[in-house]
Amino acid sequence: MVLIDGRHLSLEDAWRVVAGAEVALSPKALARVSRSRDLVEQMIARGDTVYGVTTGFGHLAQVKVSSEDAAALQEDLVRSHAAGVGPDLPTAVVRGMLLLRLSALARGNSGVRPIVLERLIAFLNAGLHPCIPSQGSVGASGDLAPLAHLAAALIGEGEAEMGGVRAPVSTHLATLGLPPLALAAKEGLALTNGTQLMASLGLVAWHQARAQLQAAAFVAALTFQALGGISSAYDQDLLAARPHHGALAVGAEMRRLLEGSALMTTAGERRVQDAYSLRCIPQVHGAVLDAFRHVESILLIEVNAATDNPLVFAERQEVISGGNFHGQPLAIALDYLAIALTELGSISERRTERLVNPALSGLPAFLSDQPGLQSGLMLAQYTAAALVSENKTLAHPASVDTIPTSANQEDFVSMGAWAGLKLSRVVENLWQVLAAEALCARRAVAMVGKDGLSAETAPFFRGLEEALPAEPTLLAQQLYASADFLRTWFGGQGT
């Protein structure tokens, strides 16, 4: 059980909920929510002009709406904004959206009734997941269309999945004995205005990228040993002369993984220096690690933030309009992570090429037992090259684009949702790129002598060997099995 208070949610606990853990609301959060709702009710009773409560939305903010129509305004907002198209989002991303919307409301700045949070909790704990189209957000007034589809499910409209069954939301609500939620003033706006799609995509990518950084180190260590790498390039004093945090951490990890290996060489024994894809692992992987840590810090702020508009400050007796819904902080961070992970795949593919190229490895061509008669792992490098090229295109930043919306009231948008969706594709491709290197490194190590492996990498090598299907088989099956092994070994399951 994860306790939600809107202010102290860790990324680890957030991932636990995405993976299926149940949630509850802290008493302090409930008290804050109730106080902010009381202020909204007072302002409605006084007839105050409050954006999105007694006015229209966006360009229509100047249109006054009577207090009698306040509830109808919210339901119309949900229906009119549920305009998403395209494939549905994965369950993990939908659970992340439900959780992060709950966390945002739990800060007590959104002016909604406690029942709204209770209903989000009910969806999460019952495993009731709205079917939310993946396309349609420009990431400025938040993820309006995707969040409107989430809000539509709360009021009993649209479709949802529960227990593997897709059906109208109303059918699932009846099964759970829950009536559709009747929205009150401010609540439709509070549910649809925010960055929860972007943040959820980032959370899922964060979980995968953390595992991929670990996987890349182990796979690179296998390749390094198969090719007789020169470990002095990872010397602590050498790396400390240019003390980037990531490079120091990766260098220390590589020294740990390679300690005691009988397969490494010294400078001048076979060659004076290794190629960059071996020698510069601390600098390249380390830069990716530094980028990852920066994105992690942005996500940690975001999962504990109030991102709708206007925000309610009960202690000041004020409702203030602003731009906390704008996705730019996330959009740039998600683009940054996509670029970094693309580089992690690019250097992995270069190591795969060194493994299968006899002119570079000194091993049989394409690691084939019978070169010529058999093509060996030639096409593993082709697949890795294709995916790396795709990732380079996907790494083009979405956050530098903008198309004005809402009659130019929303005249600068972040395109953060697209940044997150692209990042998801980069992450999936990277698993297969690393799997290709792992497959080739495993074959190469078997050729040079697995008994010489370091104590840290020997169990990983054995696990990989056991996970691969017996040959002969389609090379694709080998690649998929390698990727599945990496996900399992490093905890990267769950997408």
C-alpha positions in Angstrom: 0.0 0.0 0.0 1.4 3.4 -1.0 0.1 6.4 1.0 -0.5 9.5 -1.2 -0.1 13.0 0.3 0.7 15.0 -2.8 4.1 16.0 -1.6 6.3 13.1 -0.8 5.8 10.5 -3.5 9.1 8.8 -4.5 9.6 7.6 -8.0 10.1 4.1 -6.6 6.7 4.2 -4.9 5.1 5.7 -8.0 6.5 2.7 -10.0 5.1 0.3 -7.4 1.6 1.7 -8.1 2.1 1.5 -11.8 3.1 -2.1 -11.4 -0.1 -2.8 -9.4 0.3 -1.7 -5.8 -2.8 -0.3 -4.1 -3.0 3.3 -2.7 -4.6 5.2 0.1 -5.0 9.0 0.8 -3.2 10.5 3.9 -5.4 12.2 6.5 -3.3 15.4 6.1 -4.0 15.5 2.4 -7.7 14.9 2.9 -7.8 17.9 5.3 -6.1 20.1 2.7 -8.4 19.0 0.0 -11.4 19.7 2.1 -10.2 23.3 3.0 -9.5 24.2 -0.6 -13.0 22.9 -1.6 -14.6 25.0 1.1 -13.0 28.1 -0.4 -14.3 27.3 -3.9 -17.8 26.8 -2.5 -17.6 30.2 -0.7 -16.5 32.0 -3.9 -19.4 30.4 -5.9 -21.9 31.5 -3.2 -20.5 35.0 -3.4 -20.8 35.1 -7.2 -17.0 35.7 -7.6 -15.6 35.5 -11.1 -13.2 32.5 -11.2 -11.7 31.2 -14.3 -13.1 27.8 -15.3 -15.6 27.9 -12.4 -17.9 30.8 -13.4 -16.3 31.4 -16.8 -15.6 29.6 -20.0 -12.2 28.1 -20.9 -9.2 29.3 -22.9 -10.3 31.9 -25.4 -13.8 31.8 -23.9 -12.5 32.9 -20.5 -14.4 36.2 -20.9 -17.7 34.5 -21.1 -19.5 34.5 -17.7 -21.3 31.3 -16.6 -24.0 31.3 -13.9 -23.5 29.4 -10.7 -26.5 27.3 -11.7 -24.6 26.1 -14.8 -21.3 25.5 -13.0 -21.7 21.7 -12.9 -23.0 21.4 -16.5 -19.9 23.5 -17.5 -17.6 20.9 -16.1 -19.3 17.9 -17.8 -19.4 19.7 -21.1 -15.7 20.4 -20.7 -14.9 16.7 -20.3 -17.0 15.6 -23.3 -15.8 18.4 -25.6 -12.1 17.9 -24.7 -12.1 14.1 -25.0 -10.9 14.4 -28.5 -8.0 11.9 -28.6 -7.2 9.6 -31.5 -4.8 6.8 -32.2 -3.8 3.6 -30.4 -4.7 3.4 -26.8 -2.0 4.0 -24.2 -0.4 1.0 -22.5 -1.8 0.0 -19.1 1.3 1.1 -17.3 1.0 4.7 -18.6 -2.7 4.8 -17.8 -2.1 3.7 -14.2 0.6 6.3 -14.0 -1.9 9.0 -15.2 -4.4 7.9 -12.6 -1.8 8.0 -9.8 -0.2 11.3 -10.8 -3.6 13.0 -11.2 -4.4 11.7 -7.7 -1.1 13.0 -6.3 -1.6 16.4 -7.9 -5.1 16.8 -6.4 -3.8 15.6 -3.0 -1.7 18.7 -2.7 -4.9 20.5 -1.9 -4.6 23.3 -4.4 -7.2 22.1 -6.9 -10.5 22.9 -5.1 -12.1 19.5 -5.8 -14.3 17.4 -3.4 -12.7 14.5 -1.6 -14.9 12.1 -3.5 -13.0 12.9 -6.7 -9.8 11.5 -5.1 -11.7 8.6 -3.6 -12.9 7.6 -7.1 -9.4 7.8 -8.6 -8.2 5.5 -5.7 -11.1 3.1 -6.5 -10.0 2.9 -10.1 -6.4 2.2 -9.2 -7.2 -0.4 -6.5 -9.7 -2.2 -8.6 -7.4 -2.3 -11.7 -10.0 -0.3 -13.7 -8.1 1.3 -16.5 -9.7 3.8 -18.9 -9.0 3.3 -22.6 -7.1 6.5 -23.4 -6.1 7.4 -27.0 -2.4 8.3 -27.2 -2.6 11.2 -29.6 -4.1 14.7 -29.3 -2.1 16.5 -26.6 0.0 19.6 -27.4 1.3 19.7 -23.8 0.3 23.3 -23.0 -2.9 23.5 -21.0 -1.6 20.2 -19.9 -2.5 17.0 -21.6 -6.1 18.1 -22.1 -7.5 15.4 -24.5 -5.9 12.4 -22.8 -6.9 13.6 -19.3 -10.4 14.3 -20.6 -10.7 10.7 -21.6 -9.6 9.8 -18.0 -12.2 12.2 -16.5 -14.9 10.8 -18.9 -14.3 7.3 -17.3 -15.0 8.8 -13.9 -18.4 10.0 -15.0 -19.1 6.7 -16.6 -18.5 7.4 -20.3 -16.1 5.8 -22.7 -14.5 2.4 -22.4 -12.2 0.8 -19.9 -10.3 -2.4 -19.2 -10.5 -4.4 -16.0 -9.3 -8.0 -15.5 -8.4 -8.2 -19.2 -11.9 -7.4 -20.3 -12.6 -4.2 -22.3 -16.1 -2.9 -22.0 -18.1 0.3 -21.5 -17.0 2.0 -18.3 -20.6 1.9 -17.0 -20.5 -1.9 -17.2 -17.3 -2.1 -15.0 -18.7 0.5 -12.6 -21.8 -1.5 -12.1 -19.7 -4.6 -11.4 -17.9 -2.6 -8.7 -21.1 -1.1 -7.3 -19.9 2.4 -8.1 -22.3 5.0 -9.6 -20.8 7.4 -12.2 -19.3 10.5 -10.6 -21.4 13.6 -10.9 -18.9 16.5 -11.3 -19.3 19.7 -9.3 -17.9 23.2 -10.1 -14.1 23.3 -10.9 -13.8 19.5 -11.0 -13.8 18.9 -14.7 -11.1 21.5 -15.1 -9.0 20.1 -12.3 -9.1 16.7 -13.8 -8.3 17.7 -17.4 -5.7 20.4 -16.8 -2.3 19.0 -16.0 0.8 17.2 -17.2 0.0 13.7 -16.2 0.4 12.0 -19.6 3.8 13.5 -20.1 4.8 12.7 -16.5 3.5 9.1 -16.7 5.4 8.5 -20.0 8.5 9.9 -18.3 8.0 7.7 -15.2 7.7 4.5 -17.3 10.8 5.5 -19.4 12.7 6.3 -16.2 12.0 2.8 -14.9 13.2 1.3 -18.1 16.2 3.6 -18.6 17.5 2.8 -15.1 17.5 -0.9 -16.0 19.1 -0.2 -19.4 22.0 1.7 -17.9 22.7 -1.4 -15.7 22.2 -3.7 -18.6 24.5 -1.7 -20.9 27.4 -1.9 -18.3 27.1 -5.7 -18.0 26.8 -6.3 -21.8 29.7 -3.9 -22.5 31.8 -5.8 -19.9 31.2 -9.0 -21.7 32.2 -7.4 -25.0 35.2 -5.9 -23.4 36.4 -9.2 -22.2 35.6 -11.0 -25.5 37.8 -8.5 -27.4 40.6 -8.4 -24.9 40.1 -4.8 -23.8 42.7 -2.7 -22.1 41.3 -1.9 -18.6 43.8 0.9 -17.8 41.4 3.3 -19.6 39.1 3.0 -16.6 41.8 4.0 -14.1 40.4 6.0 -11.2 43.0 8.7 -11.3 42.6 9.1 -15.0 38.9 9.6 -14.8 39.3 11.9 -11.7 41.4 14.2 -13.9 38.0 15.1 -15.6 35.6 14.5 -12.8 32.2 14.3 -14.3 30.0 12.4 -11.9 28.6 9.9 -14.5 32.0 9.0 -15.8 33.4 8.4 -12.3 30.4 6.2 -11.5 30.6 4.2 -14.7 34.3 3.8 -14.4 34.0 2.4 -10.9 31.3 0.0 -12.1 33.4 -1.2 -15.0 36.3 -1.8 -12.7 34.0 -3.8 -10.4 32.6 -5.8 -13.2 36.0 -6.6 -14.8 37.9 -7.3 -11.6 39.7 -10.7 -11.8 39.1 -11.3 -15.5 41.7 -13.3 -17.3 40.5 -12.1 -20.7 41.8 -8.5 -20.6 45.1 -7.2 -21.9 47.5 -4.5 -21.2 48.6 -1.6 -23.3 51.1 -2.8 -25.9 50.3 -6.5 -25.5 48.0 -6.6 -28.6 47.5 -2.9 -29.3 48.4 0.4 -27.6 44.8 1.7 -27.3 41.3 0.3 -27.7 38.8 1.8 -30.1 36.5 4.5 -28.6 33.5 2.2 -28.2 35.6 0.3 -25.6 38.0 2.9 -24.3 35.4 5.6 -23.8 32.6 3.7 -22.1 32.9 5.8 -18.9 32.7 9.0 -20.8 29.8 8.0 -23.0 27.8 5.9 -20.6 28.6 8.4 -17.9 27.1 11.3 -19.9 24.0 9.2 -20.4 23.9 8.6 -16.6 24.3 12.3 -15.9 21.4 13.0 -18.2 19.3 10.3 -16.6 19.9 11.8 -13.1 18.9 15.2 -14.3 15.6 13.9 -15.8 15.0 11.9 -12.6 15.2 15.2 -10.6 12.6 16.8 -12.9 10.3 13.9 -12.7 10.5 13.8 -8.9 9.3 17.5 -8.8 6.6 16.7 -11.3 5.0 13.8 -9.5 4.5 15.9 -6.4 3.3 19.1 -8.2 -0.1 20.8 -8.7 -0.3 21.3 -12.4 -3.9 22.6 -13.0 -5.2 26.1 -13.3 -6.4 28.1 -11.4 -4.9 27.0 -8.1 -6.6 27.4 -4.8 -4.7 28.6 -1.8 -7.0 28.2 1.2 -4.6 29.7 3.7 -4.5 33.0 1.6 -8.2 32.8 0.7 -7.2 33.2 -2.9 -7.6 31.5 -6.3 -4.7 32.4 -8.6 -4.5 31.8 -12.4 -1.1 30.8 -13.8 0.7 28.4 -16.0 1.7 25.4 -13.9 0.1 23.2 -16.6 2.6 24.1 -19.2 4.7 21.0 -20.2 8.0 22.7 -21.1 10.0 21.5 -18.1 9.0 17.9 -18.9 9.2 18.3 -22.7 12.8 19.4 -22.6 13.7 16.7 -20.1 12.0 13.9 -22.1 13.8 15.0 -25.2 17.1 15.0 -23.3 16.5 11.5 -22.2 15.7 10.3 -25.7 18.9 11.8 -27.0 20.9 10.3 -24.2 19.4 6.8 -24.7 19.9 7.0 -28.4 23.7 7.5 -27.7 23.7 4.5 -25.4 22.3 2.5 -28.3 24.7 4.0 -30.8 27.8 3.0 -28.9 26.4 -0.5 -28.3 25.9 -1.0 -32.0 29.5 0.0 -32.6 30.6 -2.7 -30.2 28.4 -5.2 -31.9 30.1 -4.3 -35.2 33.5 -4.9 -33.6 32.4 -8.3 -32.4 31.1 -9.6 -35.8 33.8 -8.0 -38.0 36.8 -10.4 -38.2 39.1 -7.5 -39.2 38.4 -5.8 -35.9 37.8 -8.8 -33.5 40.3 -11.4 -34.6 37.4 -13.9 -34.3 35.7 -15.9 -37.0 33.6 -13.8 -39.4 30.2 -12.9 -37.9 31.0 -15.3 -35.0 30.1 -18.2 -37.3 31.2 -21.7 -36.5 31.5 -22.3 -40.3 32.0 -18.9 -42.0 30.6 -19.0 -45.6 28.4 -22.0 -45.0 26.8 -20.2 -42.1 26.2 -16.4 -41.8 26.4 -16.5 -38.0 25.2 -13.3 -36.3 25.8 -11.1 -39.3 22.1 -9.9 -39.3 22.1 -9.1 -35.6 24.3 -6.0 -36.4 21.9 -5.1 -39.3 18.9 -5.1 -36.9 20.8 -3.0 -34.4 21.9 -0.6 -37.1 18.3 -0.2 -38.3 17.0 0.5 -34.7 19.8 2.9 -33.9 19.0 4.8 -37.1 15.4 5.0 -36.2 16.3 6.2 -32.7 18.4 9.0 -34.2 15.4 10.3 -36.1 13.2 9.9 -33.0 15.7 11.9 -31.0 14.9 15.0 -32.9 13.5 17.2 -30.1 9.7 17.8 -30.0 10.1 20.6 -27.5 11.4 23.1 -30.0 8.1 23.0 -31.9 4.9 24.9 -31.1 1.5 25.5 -32.9 -0.8 28.0 -31.2 -4.2 26.8 -30.1 -7.5 28.2 -28.6 -7.7 31.2 -30.9 -4.1 32.1 -30.0 -4.8 32.4 -26.3 -2.6 29.4 -25.9 0.1 30.8 -28.2 3.1 28.8 -27.1 2.8 25.1 -26.5 5.4 22.4 -25.4 4.6 19.3 -27.5 5.7 17.4 -24.4 3.3 14.5 -25.0 5.0 13.8 -28.3 8.3 14.0 -26.6 7.2 11.3 -24.2 5.7 9.1 -26.9 8.9 9.3 -29.0 10.9 8.5 -25.9 8.8 5.3 -25.3 9.8 4.1 -28.8 13.4 4.9 -28.2 13.4 2.9 -25.0 11.8 -0.2 -26.7 14.3 0.0 -29.6 17.2 0.3 -27.1 16.3 -3.0 -25.4 16.7 -4.8 -28.8 20.0 -3.0 -29.6 21.4 -4.1 -26.3 20.1 -7.6 -26.9 22.0 -7.7 -30.2 25.2 -6.8 -28.5 24.5 -9.3 -25.7 23.9 -12.1 -28.2 27.1 -11.4 -30.0 29.1 -10.9 -26.9 27.9 -14.3 -25.5 29.0 -16.1 -28.7 32.4 -14.3 -28.7 33.1 -15.1 -25.1 32.3 -18.7 -25.7 34.9 -18.7 -28.5 37.7 -17.0 -26.4 37.0 -19.0 -23.2 34.2 -18.3 -20.8 36.3 -19.7 -17.9 38.3 -16.5 -18.0 35.3 -14.3 -17.2 35.4 -12.1 -14.1 33.4 -13.3 -11.1 30.9 -10.5 -11.5 30.1 -11.2 -15.2 30.2 -15.1 -15.1 26.7 -15.5 -13.6 25.3 -13.0 -16.0 26.8 -14.9 -18.9 25.4 -18.2 -17.6 22.0 -16.7 -17.2 22.1 -15.4 -20.8 23.2 -18.8 -22.1 20.3 -20.5 -20.4 17.8 -18.0 -21.6 18.5 -18.4 -25.3 16.6 -21.0 -27.3 18.6 -24.0 -28.6 20.0 -23.5 -32.1 19.2 -23.8 -35.0 16.4 -21.4 -34.7 15.4 -18.1 -36.3 17.8 -15.3 -35.3 14.8 -13.1 -34.4 13.9 -15.7 -31.7 17.4 -15.3 -30.3 17.2 -11.6 -30.3 13.8 -11.5 -28.5 15.0 -14.1 -26.0 18.1 -12.0 -25.3 16.0 -8.8 -24.8 13.6 -10.6 -22.5 16.5 -11.9 -20.4 17.9 -8.4 -20.1 14.6 -7.0 -19.0 14.2 -9.7 -16.4 17.7 -9.7 -15.1 17.8 -6.0 -14.6 14.2 -5.4 -13.5 13.1 -3.6 -16.6 9.8 -5.4 -17.0 6.4 -3.7 -16.9 5.8 -1.8 -20.1 
